[in-house]
Amino acid sequence: MIWNEKCECMPVEERKELQLERLKATVENVFFNVPHYRKAMQYAGVEPDDIQTLEDIRKLPFTVKDDLRDNYPYGMLAVPLSEIVRIHSSSGTTGKPTVVGYTRNDINNWAELMARSLVSGGATRNDVIHNAYGYGLFTGGLGIHHGAERLGASVIPISGGNTKRQVMIMRDFGSTVLTCTPSYALVIAETMEEMGISKDEMKLKHGIFGAEPWSENMRLEIEKKLGISAVDIYGLSEVLGPGVAIECQCKNGLHVQEDHFIIEVIDPDTGEPVPEGEKGEIVFTSLMKEGLPIIRYRTRDIASIITGSCPCGRTSVRMSRVSGRTDDMLIIRGVNIFPSQVESILLDIGQAEPHYLLVVDRVNNLDVLTVKVEVSESLFAFDEVRRLEQLGKDISAALQSGLGISVKVQLVEPKTLERSEGKAKRVVDNRKF
Ligand code: DLL
């Protein structure tokens, strides 16, 4: 099913023309209405009229998170605050949070993009959508909510937390679609087990999960545990919130909503485009946003472009799943490691639960990576020390061959690692730089 065939299945050339027209308008808008962009463009020696083709986008300067921080809270808005009807903000674990504002049209467009996304993920107007993304300054809860209402589905605005109650409501209200982070989907599955509620007592069919990196193996694990089909949804507050890109039922990459955004993939070190199909940092330019238009925003997320047409009929380019963020990437003794690689290897082995934590220390000037892994209840229950020892060795060997460095493995008791209601914390880095 496709929500908006005209836009989602538009001939590629026609969409490019539309993108160029919208890009020109956006650049002109920010040049005249946002002092930061005018200054940055003047510094780069580029004017709105220099944008004559889509490739000319490369003449424009990048925007980074610090630009939003430096203009905290409202300096990046292109309209007076009186035109803004909603304000969201990133969590801002370090320094000031970034603030984003939406006009009425922005909210309207966001609802449209989210309705497209939900349909792409398998939802229809007959579904009961259990929305366990956090409601509040985080864009997940309200972003999904408006899309679900636009679609005409019945949305349960449960938000995150109180998982036992969530499970009861899911069962009693007959929820058919679950929306939350993949790590929270696992917590829900685990809680169902604890409560003795089987997936057969639920009506769940689909899951639309995102807001954090997750591996293909994690998808299979969640699908099995909840008895559903799960897709990946991507977005970020600075660009929109959820709904920038979404997988379809083919589950082979996320369709970028190209009539609203231009995606580029660059080498994070040089800022130059990577060769087609290669991994790099993804960069987005908004084409329709009024409140906070954004030009060449460096996401720090690592992904690649998947070329070729998709059997679903949508004609937009797809991006691969995000393997991690440049700032989450650990460099251990010179080797680059993303938590999602570790996740994938752990799940391949079985017996280890998909709950893990990477701890990095510096011992005698050497980086040491310890992977804490929960083992399954059944293994622990039998107290089979030898089997546990063997499992520890197997995991260590698999990580060593998969990552290319030696890793300390610490098996921990079931349910001892912290559970998350939103984005899971996967890394503790104790090194002092
Ligand atoms: O996480 C928006 C969102 C809400 C997306 C609900 C999907 C579902 P922020 O809090 O601004 O916005 O965080 C954005 O989260 O730059 C990525 O690093 C990460 N991220 C988001 N979606 C995915 C995904 C929301 N599907 C940051 N896979 C982004 C991997 C993701 N990482």
Residues whose N, C-alpha, C, O or C-beta is under 5 A from the ligand:
A	BS01	DLL	S90 T139 G140 F209 G210 A211 E212 P213 W214 D232 I233 Y234 G235 L236 S237 E238 G241 P242 T299 D301 V322 R325
